[in-house]
Every structure is written in structure tokens, then in C-alpha cells.
Amino acid sequence: MIQPKYNIPFSPPDIGEGEIEAVASVLRSGWITTGPRTKQLEKNITEQLGSAGCICLNSQTACAELALRLLGIGAGDEVITSAYTYTASASVVCHVGAKLVLVDCRKDGFEMDYDALEAAITERTKAIIPVDIAGVPCDYDRIYEIVERCRPKFSPCGELQEKLGRIAVVADAAHAFGAEYHGRVVGQVADFTNFSFHAVKNLTTAEGGAMTWRHIDGIDDAEIYRRVQLMSLHGQSKDALEKSQLGAWEYDVVGTWYKCNMTDIAAAIGLVQLERYPEMLSRRREIIERYDAAFSSKGIDVLSHYTDEHVSSGHLYLTRVRGIGDAERREIIIKMAERGVNCNVHYKPLPLHTAYRAMGFDIKDYPNALACYENEITLPLNTKLTDDEVEYIIETYIKVVEEYTK
């Protein structure tokens, strides 16, 4: 029986006394749903990212779905995303009734194959959902080159699509808050960018997300905010804060929409996290650089988080062990767990899941995604790790992997 030196969880939330006190203050205030703290978080994110606007909701999934609905995307339309991602990148396409189109990832890489992306575009394509996996931004220059070349194919429906004049780029940046692409912060690169603040994310509100957008000529940014707020609150013309003003009880319901707003309890956590975020990103980079230095000559391929092209948010540390398959990968994860290091896998390609197989997707059509998946192992990467724990993870992983790569 192995007696591990540590018991290292995969991704615990980094919550301090500041966040706890902020939540307690909200609870004492008598105002716990969407209110002044949510509005302040939206303002702070807009300023920090330099976006045209921001609205905070209860998940990245809600943000992504409402971005598609805002664009008027629905039945008869097509939306393209990667086969190598979590279900939230794709399920939102199904929610709005559009046709989901999956493309393979590039050979020996996790981001989508851009040649395959361009080949998948038709006259029905209304949006592309690129995925900033692990916090590493996609090649947005390439994506915009593709959508510009495909302008002649684009057939707009509705004012927003007409003003945009091309396929919309709606980024799944669930992992990428704080990342940069060619010197621009993620949040001002794609037409719409959707972040996750789930419990395992770098910056958390326990559950939550944010949508940001770039200005579209001819469209009022305040109108975008108003429309998304309406969709997130049952189509109600006033939120609870507005209705709480003296004599302001009356409201209208202008659409039969949804309920996915952020609460002030969640926003209070986010406001403190946002203040701490620069040091949290710095710590993630320290850990990644230690991992990179240790694994570079050990038969372990790693994702490049920091290059001349981009700066990652350092959300996940994805590795691939050369020369092994799925069975060996599973054995390694078990051996790591026995030694007190909890690992994970990102991601099981969508065509391997029951729901997507039922739609007709076949993993045989996505060979690169399958190859990436079969030997991928994600190591713990979080700001609760101590230097000693990081060193233990490195030593343990190298020792276990060497059993399979000698």
C-alpha cells in the first residue's frame, strides 16, 4: 500500500477571508439578488478588459446561448465549433435550434483545424465558436481571415447580422479570462466573448459567467446590454433593483424569455477575486514554467502557454505522453491518484458522448481529436499549490511516466 506524501486535489477554489467577508456583507445588506455589486462587477470587467460592454449571468453557457439568440440564430442556421471541447461549447447551438457543425482539431494540437473550419462554412453558417482551451487563445487572425473570405457566402438575418455583415465570432473563453492575443486582452478580440466563473475556474463567483463584446458599427452598445438583460430576466422590463425604487413597482414583460441572472452574492466573490487576479495569474505562470522546465526532455508534450503570439491565462496544464494509448493513460492517472496527485482529462471529444453520437457524429470523422484524447493527462494547476507540492507533482509524474516511455 502506497502512503502518499500529499493528497493534492485537482482544482480547489482559491477563496480567502476577503471573499468570505464580502459575501457576509451582502447577506447583512438585505440585498442578495442582482443589484449594485453585480453592476459594479460588470463595470470593473468592462474597464479591465477594454470591451465595449459586459453583462454578468449565472454561467458561461447562459452567456453563449444568449449571444446566439441576440444574433438571431435559430432553425435553418449552422454554427461551427470544435469536436475537442466540453459540451457547453456545442449544446448552446442545439438550445437555439440551429444545426451543430463540428470540425476536427489540428494534428497534434488541441485547437480546431482552421482549414477544416473554412471547408465547413456554407451559406447557412451564422457563427463560429472557437474554444480557448486551457486559457490559450485561438488563432483569431486566421479565423477573421476566414470569415472575411467567406463574406460572399454570408446571408444575414436581422439587424445585428446585417450590421456585422459576416459570420459572427462568438468565443468560448470559459478558460481564458486574463489571456492576451497579439497584445489585446481576450474579451475585446472576438465579436462576443463568453467567460466562465465556475468554481474550478481561475476567477470564480462559485457559479457565474460574463459576456463581453466588441462595438458593432450602427449598433448601440447600451442596446446590446438591454436586450441581453431582458432575455436573462424573463423579458421583464425592470430588474429587481429598479423595481425597488419608491413607487416603481410596475413593469412590462416584453418577451417569454429566460432566467439566468447573476446574484450579488456571486458578484461579491467576483469583485474580490478580480482585485486579487493579477497575483493569481502570476502564480499560475510560475507553476507552468516549473512544469515546462521539468517535462521538456521527458517524453511529455505540453501545451505552449506563453509565446510571442499569446499570453495564456494558465487555466489548465494539458500534457500528452508520447507512445501510449488510452489504456496506459488510464493506468497512469490511477497511479498518480494512488500517490496523492489527482489528475484529469481535457477533453473527451464530443463524438464519443452518447448525446452527440445520437445526433449522428462519428469519432472516425475526427481522428486528430481522438489521437489527442487518448494520451492526454491534465495535471493539477491552481493557486492553492505550494512549491513543495509542485515539486512533488513533477517528481511523481516523471517517475510514473518513465514506466511507460523507457
C-alpha positions in Angstrom: 0.0 0.0 0.0 1.4 3.4 -1.1 1.4 6.1 1.6 1.4 9.3 -0.4 3.3 12.3 1.0 0.5 14.7 -0.1 -3.2 14.5 -1.1 -3.4 17.1 -3.8 -6.9 17.9 -5.2 -7.2 18.7 -8.9 -8.7 22.2 -8.8 -9.9 23.6 -5.4 -11.3 27.2 -5.4 -8.9 29.8 -4.0 -11.2 31.6 -1.6 -9.8 33.8 1.2 -11.1 35.9 4.0 -11.8 38.8 1.7 -14.3 36.8 -0.3 -15.9 35.4 2.8 -16.3 38.8 4.4 -17.7 40.2 1.1 -20.4 37.6 1.0 -21.2 38.1 4.7 -21.6 41.9 3.9 -24.0 41.1 1.1 -26.1 38.8 3.3 -26.2 41.5 6.0 -27.2 44.2 3.5 -30.7 42.7 2.8 -30.0 42.7 -1.0 -28.8 39.4 -2.3 -30.0 39.0 -5.9 -28.9 41.1 -8.9 -28.1 44.5 -7.7 -25.3 47.0 -7.1 -22.5 44.5 -6.7 -23.4 42.8 -10.0 -23.5 46.1 -11.7 -20.1 47.0 -10.2 -18.6 43.7 -11.4 -19.8 44.4 -14.9 -18.3 47.9 -14.8 -15.0 46.6 -13.5 -14.7 43.9 -16.0 -15.5 46.3 -18.9 -12.8 48.6 -17.7 -10.2 45.9 -17.1 -10.8 44.2 -20.4 -11.4 47.3 -22.5 -14.5 45.8 -24.1 -17.5 47.7 -25.4 -19.6 46.2 -22.7 -20.2 43.4 -20.2 -23.1 41.6 -18.7 -22.7 39.0 -15.9 -25.0 36.0 -15.9 -25.1 32.7 -14.0 -22.9 30.7 -16.3 -20.7 30.9 -19.5 -23.4 28.6 -21.0 -26.1 31.2 -20.5 -23.9 33.9 -21.9 -23.1 31.8 -25.0 -26.7 30.9 -25.6 -27.9 34.5 -25.2 -25.2 35.7 -27.6 -26.5 33.3 -30.3 -30.1 34.4 -29.6 -29.1 38.1 -29.7 -27.6 37.4 -33.1 -31.0 35.9 -34.2 -29.5 32.5 -34.8 -32.0 29.6 -34.9 -33.6 26.9 -37.0 -32.1 26.7 -40.5 -28.8 28.2 -39.4 -25.5 26.5 -38.8 -22.9 27.1 -36.1 -19.4 25.6 -36.2 -17.3 24.6 -33.2 -14.5 22.2 -32.3 -15.1 18.5 -31.7 -12.4 18.7 -28.9 -14.2 20.7 -26.2 -16.6 20.5 -23.4 -20.3 20.1 -24.2 -21.2 23.7 -23.3 -19.4 24.9 -26.5 -21.9 22.9 -28.6 -25.0 22.4 -26.6 -25.9 26.1 -26.9 -26.2 25.6 -30.6 -28.8 22.9 -30.0 -30.6 25.1 -27.5 -31.3 27.7 -30.1 -32.4 25.2 -32.7 -29.5 25.7 -35.1 -27.6 22.9 -36.8 -24.3 22.0 -34.9 -21.3 21.5 -37.2 -18.2 20.0 -35.6 -14.7 20.2 -37.0 -11.6 18.2 -36.0 -8.7 19.7 -34.1 -5.4 20.1 -35.9 -2.9 17.2 -35.9 -1.0 17.1 -32.6 -2.8 20.1 -31.2 -5.9 21.0 -29.3 -7.3 23.9 -31.2 -9.5 23.4 -34.2 -8.1 22.7 -37.7 -8.6 26.0 -39.5 -8.5 24.5 -42.9 -11.3 22.2 -41.9 -13.2 25.2 -40.4 -13.1 27.0 -43.7 -14.2 24.0 -45.6 -17.2 23.6 -43.3 -18.6 27.0 -44.0 -21.8 27.2 -46.0 -24.4 29.8 -46.9 -26.2 28.8 -43.7 -23.2 29.4 -41.4 -24.0 32.2 -39.0 -21.4 31.9 -36.3 -18.2 30.2 -35.3 -17.5 29.3 -31.7 -13.7 29.0 -31.2 -12.5 27.5 -28.0 -9.6 29.0 -26.0 -8.7 25.6 -24.4 -6.7 25.7 -21.2 -6.7 29.5 -21.4 -4.6 29.6 -24.6 -6.2 31.9 -27.2 -7.1 30.6 -30.6 -5.5 32.0 -33.8 -8.1 34.8 -34.1 -6.3 36.4 -37.0 -6.7 33.2 -39.0 -10.4 33.0 -38.0 -11.1 36.6 -39.1 -9.3 36.0 -42.4 -11.6 33.0 -43.0 -14.8 34.9 -42.2 -13.7 37.8 -44.4 -13.0 35.5 -47.3 -16.4 33.9 -46.8 -18.4 37.2 -46.8 -19.9 36.4 -50.2 -21.5 33.3 -48.8 -23.0 35.1 -45.8 -26.7 35.7 -45.8 -27.7 38.0 -42.9 -31.0 37.7 -41.0 -31.9 40.6 -38.7 -30.3 43.9 -37.8 -27.3 42.7 -35.9 -26.2 40.2 -38.6 -26.8 42.9 -41.2 -24.6 45.4 -39.4 -21.9 42.8 -38.8 -22.0 41.7 -42.4 -20.3 38.4 -41.9 -20.2 35.3 -39.8 -20.0 36.1 -36.1 -17.1 35.0 -34.0 -18.5 34.0 -30.6 -15.6 32.9 -28.4 -15.9 30.2 -25.8 -13.3 31.8 -23.5 -14.5 29.9 -20.4 -10.9 29.2 -19.6 -9.3 32.4 -20.8 -10.1 35.3 -18.5 -6.9 37.4 -18.4 -5.4 35.9 -21.5 -3.9 38.1 -24.3 -3.7 37.6 -28.1 -1.2 39.8 -30.0 -1.2 42.3 -27.2 -5.0 42.5 -27.0 -6.9 41.2 -24.0 -9.3 38.3 -24.6 -12.7 39.9 -24.3 -12.0 42.5 -26.9 -10.9 40.2 -29.7 -13.9 38.2 -30.7 -17.3 39.8 -31.6 -18.7 38.2 -28.5 -16.6 36.6 -25.8 -18.1 34.4 -23.0 -16.2 33.6 -19.8 -16.9 31.1 -17.0 -16.6 31.9 -13.3 -17.4 28.4 -12.2 -15.9 27.0 -9.0 -12.9 25.4 -10.8 -12.0 28.5 -12.9 -9.1 30.8 -12.3 -11.5 33.6 -11.2 -14.6 32.2 -9.5 -18.0 33.5 -8.4 -19.0 29.9 -7.4 -21.3 29.8 -10.4 -21.3 32.5 -13.0 -20.1 33.9 -16.2 -19.7 37.1 -18.2 -20.4 38.1 -21.8 -18.3 40.9 -23.4 -18.5 42.3 -26.9 -16.8 44.5 -29.5 -18.6 47.5 -30.8 -20.5 46.9 -34.0 -20.9 49.9 -36.2 -24.5 51.0 -36.2 -25.5 49.2 -33.0 -25.8 50.9 -29.7 -23.7 49.1 -27.0 -26.3 50.0 -24.4 -29.0 48.4 -26.5 -27.0 45.1 -26.6 -26.8 45.2 -22.8 -30.5 46.0 -22.5 -31.5 43.1 -24.8 -29.4 40.6 -23.0 -30.7 41.8 -19.6 -34.2 41.3 -20.9 -33.5 37.8 -22.1 -31.9 36.9 -18.8 -34.8 38.1 -16.6 -38.0 36.6 -18.1 -38.3 39.5 -20.6 -39.1 41.8 -17.7 -38.6 45.5 -18.4 -37.2 46.3 -15.0 -34.9 44.3 -12.8 -35.4 43.9 -9.1 -33.2 46.8 -8.2 -35.2 49.2 -10.5 -38.5 47.9 -9.1 -37.3 48.5 -5.5 -37.3 52.3 -6.0 -40.2 54.1 -4.4 -43.4 53.7 -6.4 -41.6 51.8 -9.2 -43.4 48.5 -8.9 -45.0 48.3 -12.3 -43.1 46.6 -15.2 -43.8 45.0 -18.5 -42.9 41.6 -19.9 -41.8 42.1 -23.5 -40.8 38.5 -24.3 -41.3 35.0 -22.9 -37.6 34.5 -22.2 -35.2 33.1 -19.6 -33.9 33.3 -16.1 -30.1 33.3 -15.8 -29.1 36.4 -14.0 -26.1 36.7 -11.6 -26.7 37.3 -7.9 -25.0 39.9 -5.8 -23.7 37.1 -3.5 -21.8 35.7 -6.5 -20.7 39.1 -7.7 -19.3 40.0 -4.3 -17.0 37.0 -4.6 -16.0 38.1 -8.1 -15.2 41.6 -7.1 -12.6 40.4 -4.5 -11.3 37.8 -6.9 -10.8 40.5 -9.6 -8.7 42.5 -7.2 -6.5 39.5 -6.5 -6.4 38.3 -10.0 -3.0 39.7 -11.2 -1.2 37.9 -8.4 -3.2 34.7 -9.1 -2.2 34.8 -12.8 1.4 35.4 -11.8 1.4 32.4 -9.6 -0.1 30.2 -12.3 2.7 31.3 -14.7 5.3 30.4 -12.1 3.9 26.8 -11.8 3.6 26.4 -15.5 7.2 27.5 -16.1 8.4 25.0 -13.5 6.4 22.2 -15.1 7.7 23.1 -18.6 11.3 23.1 -17.5 10.9 19.7 -15.8 9.0 17.9 -18.6 10.7 19.2 -21.7 13.1 16.3 -22.0 11.0 13.5 -20.5 8.8 12.3 -23.4 6.0 14.5 -22.3 4.5 17.0 -24.7 2.9 20.1 -23.2 0.7 23.0 -24.5 2.6 26.3 -25.0 1.1 28.8 -22.7 3.4 31.8 -23.3 4.7 32.7 -26.8 5.3 35.8 -28.9 1.7 35.3 -30.2 -0.2 35.0 -27.0 -0.2 35.0 -23.2 -2.3 32.3 -21.6 -4.5 32.6 -18.5 -2.8 29.4 -17.4 -6.1 27.7 -16.6 -5.2 24.0 -17.3 -1.9 22.2 -17.7 -2.5 19.7 -20.6 0.1 17.1 -21.3 0.4 14.2 -23.8 2.6 11.2 -23.1 4.2 10.1 -26.3 3.8 6.5 -27.4 0.9 5.4 -25.1 -2.7 4.8 -25.7 -6.0 5.1 -23.8 -5.4 2.0 -21.5 -1.9 3.2 -20.4 -3.2 6.8 -19.9 -5.9 5.4 -17.5 -3.3 3.4 -15.6 -1.1 6.5 -15.2 -4.0 8.5 -13.8 -4.7 5.8 -11.3 -1.1 5.5 -10.2 -0.9 9.3 -9.8 -4.1 9.2 -7.6 -2.6 6.4 -5.5 0.4 8.7 -4.9 -1.9 11.5 -3.8 -2.0 13.5 -7.1 -5.4 13.9 -8.6 -5.3 14.4 -12.4 -8.0 14.8 -15.0 -8.6 14.6 -18.8 -9.5 17.5 -21.1 -11.4 16.6 -23.1 -13.3 13.5 -24.2 -14.2 14.6 -27.7 -17.9 15.3 -28.2 -18.5 12.5 -30.8 -17.6 10.0 -28.1 -20.5 11.1 -25.9 -23.9 9.5 -26.2 -25.8 12.7 -26.9 -23.6 13.6 -29.9 -23.4 10.1 -31.2 -27.2 10.2 -31.2 -27.0 13.3 -33.5 -25.0 11.3 -36.0 -21.5 12.4 -35.1 -18.9 9.6 -35.5 -15.5 9.8 -33.9 -14.0 8.2 -37.0 -14.5 11.5 -38.7 -12.3 13.3 -36.1 -9.1 11.3 -36.0 -6.9 14.1 -34.6 -9.3 14.7 -31.7 -9.3 11.0 -30.9 -5.5 10.9 -31.0 -5.1 13.9 -28.8 -7.6 12.5 -26.3 -6.1 9.0 -26.0 -2.8 10.1 -24.4 -3.9 13.4 -22.7 -3.4 13.9 -18.9 -4.1 17.2 -17.2 -2.0 17.9 -14.1 -3.2 20.0 -11.1 -2.6 23.7 -11.7 -4.1 26.0 -9.1 -3.1 28.8 -6.8 -3.5 26.7 -3.7 -0.5 24.6 -4.6 2.6 25.1 -2.5 6.1 25.0 -4.0 6.7 21.7 -2.3 3.5 20.2 -3.8 4.5 21.4 -7.3 7.9 19.7 -6.9 6.1 16.5 -5.7 3.8 16.5 -8.7 6.7 16.9 -11.0 8.8 14.1 -9.4 5.8 11.8 -9.2 4.7 12.3 -12.8 8.1 11.8 -14.2 8.6 8.6 -12.2 5.2 7.2 -13.2 5.5 8.1 -16.9 9.0 6.7 -17.1 7.5 3.2 -16.6 5.7 3.7 -20.0 8.3 5.5 -22.0 11.5 3.6 -21.4 
